Amino acid sequence: MEQIKAIVPEFVKAGIVSPDIIMDIMTAKSLTEMKVKVKKSIKKQKEENNQIQQLTQQVEELQNNL
C-alpha cells in the first residue's frame, strides 16, 4: 500500500489519475480497495483522453471542410 501511495503523485503529474481520487486512495483501508480505485481512475482518464482525441479529430475535419 505504501508503494502505491508513493507513486500516486507521479500519476497525478502525468495526468493519469485525477487529483480528486487522491483522497480516496490515501484513505483506502485495504490494498484491494486501493488497487480498484487506482485502476478505475486510470480507466476513466483513458476514456476521457480518447473522447478528447475524437473531438479534436472532428474539429479538424470540420475546419478542413470549411
N, CA, C and O atoms as CSV, one atom per row, in Angstrom:
chain,resi,resn,atom,element,x,y,z
A,1,MET,N,N,0.825,-1.191,0.000
A,1,MET,CA,C,0.000,0.000,0.000
A,1,MET,C,C,0.866,1.250,0.000
A,1,MET,O,O,0.542,2.243,-0.651
A,2,GLU,N,N,1.960,1.192,0.731
A,2,GLU,CA,C,2.843,2.361,0.798
A,2,GLU,C,C,3.471,2.655,-0.557
A,2,GLU,O,O,3.661,3.816,-0.918
A,3,GLN,N,N,3.794,1.603,-1.309
A,3,GLN,CA,C,4.373,1.804,-2.636
A,3,GLN,C,C,3.374,2.486,-3.568
A,3,GLN,O,O,3.739,3.370,-4.342
A,4,ILE,N,N,2.126,2.073,-3.489
A,4,ILE,CA,C,1.098,2.697,-4.325
A,4,ILE,C,C,0.928,4.155,-3.919
A,4,ILE,O,O,0.841,5.034,-4.775
A,5,LYS,N,N,0.881,4.410,-2.619
A,5,LYS,CA,C,0.757,5.786,-2.141
A,5,LYS,C,C,1.936,6.636,-2.624
A,5,LYS,O,O,1.782,7.826,-2.902
A,6,ALA,N,N,3.094,6.021,-2.720
A,6,ALA,CA,C,4.289,6.764,-3.136
A,6,ALA,C,C,4.249,7.124,-4.625
A,6,ALA,O,O,4.764,8.173,-5.012
A,7,ILE,N,N,3.654,6.282,-5.457
A,7,ILE,CA,C,3.653,6.564,-6.902
A,7,ILE,C,C,2.429,7.335,-7.370
A,7,ILE,O,O,2.419,7.840,-8.492
A,8,VAL,N,N,1.407,7.438,-6.547
A,8,VAL,CA,C,0.199,8.161,-6.941
A,8,VAL,C,C,0.491,9.607,-7.344
A,8,VAL,O,O,-0.065,10.068,-8.341
A,9,PRO,N,N,1.339,10.346,-6.615
A,9,PRO,CA,C,1.637,11.721,-7.056
A,9,PRO,C,C,2.232,11.774,-8.466
A,9,PRO,O,O,1.984,12.728,-9.203
A,10,GLU,N,N,3.001,10.773,-8.842
A,10,GLU,CA,C,3.556,10.717,-10.197
A,10,GLU,C,C,2.441,10.514,-11.223
A,10,GLU,O,O,2.483,11.077,-12.317
A,11,PHE,N,N,1.446,9.705,-10.859
A,11,PHE,CA,C,0.293,9.509,-11.734
A,11,PHE,C,C,-0.455,10.816,-11.929
A,11,PHE,O,O,-0.914,11.116,-13.031
A,12,VAL,N,N,-0.577,11.587,-10.868
A,12,VAL,CA,C,-1.276,12.876,-10.953
A,12,VAL,C,C,-0.506,13.827,-11.860
A,12,VAL,O,O,-1.098,14.479,-12.721
A,13,LYS,N,N,0.811,13.912,-11.673
A,13,LYS,CA,C,1.639,14.793,-12.502
A,13,LYS,C,C,1.534,14.428,-13.977
A,13,LYS,O,O,1.540,15.303,-14.843
A,14,ALA,N,N,1.438,13.129,-14.258
A,14,ALA,CA,C,1.366,12.653,-15.639
A,14,ALA,C,C,-0.055,12.744,-16.202
A,14,ALA,O,O,-0.273,12.493,-17.388
A,15,GLY,N,N,-1.013,13.101,-15.352
A,15,GLY,CA,C,-2.396,13.213,-15.810
A,15,GLY,C,C,-3.103,11.882,-15.925
A,15,GLY,O,O,-4.138,11.786,-16.584
A,16,ILE,N,N,-2.565,10.861,-15.299
A,16,ILE,CA,C,-3.159,9.529,-15.370
A,16,ILE,C,C,-4.254,9.364,-14.323
A,16,ILE,O,O,-5.274,8.723,-14.574
A,17,VAL,N,N,-4.035,9.946,-13.154
A,17,VAL,CA,C,-5.006,9.872,-12.063
A,17,VAL,C,C,-5.426,11.286,-11.712
A,17,VAL,O,O,-4.584,12.166,-11.533
A,18,SER,N,N,-6.725,11.502,-11.616
A,18,SER,CA,C,-7.205,12.838,-11.290
A,18,SER,C,C,-7.001,13.138,-9.807
A,18,SER,O,O,-7.082,12.236,-8.973
A,19,PRO,N,N,-6.740,14.387,-9.481
A,19,PRO,CA,C,-6.479,14.754,-8.088
A,19,PRO,C,C,-7.620,14.412,-7.131
A,19,PRO,O,O,-7.377,14.159,-5.951
A,20,ASP,N,N,-8.855,14.400,-7.621
A,20,ASP,CA,C,-9.971,14.112,-6.727
A,20,ASP,C,C,-9.985,12.678,-6.211
A,20,ASP,O,O,-10.623,12.395,-5.197
A,21,ILE,N,N,-9.301,11.783,-6.882
A,21,ILE,CA,C,-9.262,10.394,-6.435
A,21,ILE,C,C,-8.191,10.170,-5.350
A,21,ILE,O,O,-8.183,9.143,-4.671
A,22,ILE,N,N,-7.292,11.154,-5.206
A,22,ILE,CA,C,-6.188,11.014,-4.255
A,22,ILE,C,C,-6.673,10.733,-2.839
A,22,ILE,O,O,-6.153,9.839,-2.172
A,23,MET,N,N,-7.650,11.478,-2.382
A,23,MET,CA,C,-8.143,11.269,-1.015
A,23,MET,C,C,-8.708,9.867,-0.847
A,23,MET,O,O,-8.508,9.234,0.190
A,24,ASP,N,N,-9.413,9.382,-1.863
A,24,ASP,CA,C,-9.949,8.021,-1.784
A,24,ASP,C,C,-8.827,6.995,-1.692
A,24,ASP,O,O,-8.901,6.043,-0.916
A,25,ILE,N,N,-7.792,7.204,-2.493
A,25,ILE,CA,C,-6.676,6.262,-2.498
A,25,ILE,C,C,-5.928,6.302,-1.171
A,25,ILE,O,O,-5.601,5.264,-0.595
A,26,MET,N,N,-5.663,7.513,-0.698
A,26,MET,CA,C,-4.880,7.656,0.524
A,26,MET,C,C,-5.622,7.171,1.769
A,26,MET,O,O,-4.996,6.827,2.772
A,27,THR,N,N,-6.946,7.143,1.707
A,27,THR,CA,C,-7.712,6.697,2.876
A,27,THR,C,C,-8.257,5.282,2.721
A,27,THR,O,O,-9.052,4.832,3.546
A,28,ALA,N,N,-7.842,4.583,1.679
A,28,ALA,CA,C,-8.298,3.204,1.477
A,28,ALA,C,C,-7.840,2.332,2.637
A,28,ALA,O,O,-6.730,2.482,3.150
A,29,LYS,N,N,-8.707,1.430,3.034
A,29,LYS,CA,C,-8.417,0.586,4.184
A,29,LYS,C,C,-7.725,-0.728,3.814
A,29,LYS,O,O,-7.194,-1.428,4.676
A,30,SER,N,N,-7.740,-1.049,2.517
A,30,SER,CA,C,-7.103,-2.299,2.106
A,30,SER,C,C,-6.398,-2.100,0.771
A,30,SER,O,O,-6.683,-1.159,0.031
A,31,LEU,N,N,-5.489,-2.993,0.488
A,31,LEU,CA,C,-4.766,-2.956,-0.779
A,31,LEU,C,C,-5.723,-3.184,-1.939
A,31,LEU,O,O,-5.599,-2.543,-2.982
A,32,THR,N,N,-6.675,-4.088,-1.765
A,32,THR,CA,C,-7.648,-4.364,-2.824
A,32,THR,C,C,-8.462,-3.124,-3.145
A,32,THR,O,O,-8.659,-2.793,-4.315
A,33,GLU,N,N,-8.936,-2.439,-2.120
A,33,GLU,CA,C,-9.717,-1.212,-2.321
A,33,GLU,C,C,-8.884,-0.161,-3.046
A,33,GLU,O,O,-9.377,0.526,-3.941
A,34,MET,N,N,-7.639,-0.043,-2.660
A,34,MET,CA,C,-6.746,0.939,-3.267
A,34,MET,C,C,-6.507,0.599,-4.738
A,34,MET,O,O,-6.570,1.481,-5.595
A,35,LYS,N,N,-6.232,-0.676,-5.035
A,35,LYS,CA,C,-5.987,-1.089,-6.413
A,35,LYS,C,C,-7.199,-0.845,-7.290
A,35,LYS,O,O,-7.064,-0.385,-8.424
A,36,VAL,N,N,-8.369,-1.143,-6.782
A,36,VAL,CA,C,-9.602,-0.948,-7.546
A,36,VAL,C,C,-9.778,0.533,-7.879
A,36,VAL,O,O,-10.121,0.885,-9.008
A,37,LYS,N,N,-9.544,1.387,-6.902
A,37,LYS,CA,C,-9.722,2.826,-7.116
A,37,LYS,C,C,-8.697,3.379,-8.103
A,37,LYS,O,O,-9.035,4.217,-8.939
A,38,VAL,N,N,-7.458,2.922,-8.016
A,38,VAL,CA,C,-6.425,3.388,-8.942
A,38,VAL,C,C,-6.758,2.924,-10.359
A,38,VAL,O,O,-6.695,3.715,-11.300
A,39,LYS,N,N,-7.109,1.655,-10.516
A,39,LYS,CA,C,-7.444,1.124,-11.837
A,39,LYS,C,C,-8.658,1.837,-12.427
A,39,LYS,O,O,-8.680,2.150,-13.617
A,40,LYS,N,N,-9.660,2.093,-11.600
A,40,LYS,CA,C,-10.862,2.784,-12.058
A,40,LYS,C,C,-10.529,4.192,-12.535
A,40,LYS,O,O,-11.045,4.645,-13.557
A,41,SER,N,N,-9.676,4.875,-11.803
A,41,SER,CA,C,-9.292,6.226,-12.168
A,41,SER,C,C,-8.490,6.238,-13.466
A,41,SER,O,O,-8.707,7.098,-14.319
A,42,ILE,N,N,-7.574,5.298,-13.620
A,42,ILE,CA,C,-6.771,5.213,-14.843
A,42,ILE,C,C,-7.681,4.922,-16.043
A,42,ILE,O,O,-7.516,5.522,-17.105
A,43,LYS,N,N,-8.627,4.014,-15.876
A,43,LYS,CA,C,-9.555,3.687,-16.963
A,43,LYS,C,C,-10.385,4.910,-17.347
A,43,LYS,O,O,-10.576,5.190,-18.530
A,44,LYS,N,N,-10.875,5.632,-16.350
A,44,LYS,CA,C,-11.679,6.829,-16.609
A,44,LYS,C,C,-10.864,7.877,-17.364
A,44,LYS,O,O,-11.358,8.504,-18.301
A,45,GLN,N,N,-9.615,8.059,-16.949
A,45,GLN,CA,C,-8.758,9.052,-17.606
A,45,GLN,C,C,-8.488,8.673,-19.062
A,45,GLN,O,O,-8.473,9.537,-19.938
A,46,LYS,N,N,-8.275,7.377,-19.318
A,46,LYS,CA,C,-8.050,6.914,-20.691
A,46,LYS,C,C,-9.276,7.172,-21.551
A,46,LYS,O,O,-9.160,7.611,-22.695
A,47,GLU,N,N,-10.457,6.897,-20.994
A,47,GLU,CA,C,-11.692,7.130,-21.742
A,47,GLU,C,C,-11.863,8.611,-22.059
A,47,GLU,O,O,-12.259,8.969,-23.168
A,48,GLU,N,N,-11.566,9.469,-21.091
A,48,GLU,CA,C,-11.668,10.910,-21.312
A,48,GLU,C,C,-10.675,11.358,-22.384
A,48,GLU,O,O,-11.012,12.170,-23.246
A,49,ASN,N,N,-9.468,10.835,-22.333
A,49,ASN,CA,C,-8.458,11.191,-23.333
A,49,ASN,C,C,-8.892,10.747,-24.729
A,49,ASN,O,O,-8.682,11.469,-25.704
A,50,ASN,N,N,-9.495,9.567,-24.827
A,50,ASN,CA,C,-9.983,9.076,-26.121
A,50,ASN,C,C,-11.090,9.983,-26.666
A,50,ASN,O,O,-11.130,10.282,-27.860
A,51,GLN,N,N,-11.983,10.414,-25.779
A,51,GLN,CA,C,-13.063,11.307,-26.208
A,51,GLN,C,C,-12.502,12.636,-26.698
A,51,GLN,O,O,-12.951,13.167,-27.714
A,52,ILE,N,N,-11.536,13.164,-25.989
A,52,ILE,CA,C,-10.914,14.431,-26.391
A,52,ILE,C,C,-10.244,14.271,-27.749
A,52,ILE,O,O,-10.356,15.145,-28.609
A,53,GLN,N,N,-9.558,13.169,-27.939
A,53,GLN,CA,C,-8.887,12.914,-29.207
A,53,GLN,C,C,-9.898,12.823,-30.353
A,53,GLN,O,O,-9.664,13.363,-31.434
A,54,GLN,N,N,-11.008,12.147,-30.118
A,54,GLN,CA,C,-12.042,12.029,-31.152
A,54,GLN,C,C,-12.643,13.393,-31.473
A,54,GLN,O,O,-12.858,13.714,-32.642
A,55,LEU,N,N,-12.914,14.188,-30.460
A,55,LEU,CA,C,-13.475,15.514,-30.684
A,55,LEU,C,C,-12.494,16.417,-31.423
A,55,LEU,O,O,-12.889,17.209,-32.279
A,56,THR,N,N,-11.223,16.291,-31.089
A,56,THR,CA,C,-10.196,17.078,-31.773
A,56,THR,C,C,-10.157,16.718,-33.254
A,56,THR,O,O,-10.046,17.600,-34.105
A,57,GLN,N,N,-10.245,15.442,-33.560
A,57,GLN,CA,C,-10.255,14.996,-34.952
A,57,GLN,C,C,-11.482,15.526,-35.690
A,57,GLN,O,O,-11.394,15.936,-36.848
A,58,GLN,N,N,-12.627,15.513,-35.004
A,58,GLN,CA,C,-13.843,16.021,-35.629
A,58,GLN,C,C,-13.727,17.516,-35.922
A,58,GLN,O,O,-14.157,17.981,-36.977
A,59,VAL,N,N,-13.147,18.262,-34.990
A,59,VAL,CA,C,-12.953,19.696,-35.189
A,59,VAL,C,C,-12.033,19.940,-36.377
A,59,VAL,O,O,-12.299,20.814,-37.202
A,60,GLU,N,N,-10.965,19.179,-36.464
A,60,GLU,CA,C,-10.030,19.327,-37.587
A,60,GLU,C,C,-10.717,19.029,-38.920
A,60,GLU,O,O,-10.498,19.729,-39.909
A,61,GLU,N,N,-11.547,17.988,-38.939
A,61,GLU,CA,C,-12.256,17.643,-40.166
A,61,GLU,C,C,-13.231,18.757,-40.574
A,61,GLU,O,O,-13.334,19.109,-41.749
A,62,LEU,N,N,-13.934,19.298,-39.590
A,62,LEU,CA,C,-14.859,20.383,-39.875
A,62,LEU,C,C,-14.132,21.626,-40.369
A,62,LEU,O,O,-14.603,22.303,-41.283
A,63,GLN,N,N,-12.992,21.923,-39.770
A,63,GLN,CA,C,-12.214,23.082,-40.217
A,63,GLN,C,C,-11.709,22.885,-41.644
A,63,GLN,O,O,-11.684,23.826,-42.436
A,64,ASN,N,N,-11.313,21.673,-41.960
A,64,ASN,CA,C,-10.850,21.378,-43.328
A,64,ASN,C,C,-11.994,21.501,-44.334
A,64,ASN,O,O,-11.788,21.931,-45.469
A,65,ASN,N,N,-13.191,21.123,-43.913
A,65,ASN,CA,C,-14.353,21.209,-44.795
A,65,ASN,C,C,-14.770,22.654,-45.047
A,65,ASN,O,O,-15.315,22.985,-46.100
A,66,LEU,N,N,-14.507,23.497,-44.071
A,66,LEU,CA,C,-14.865,24.907,-44.235
A,66,LEU,C,C,-13.868,25.580,-45.149
A,66,LEU,O,O,-13.987,26.775,-45.420
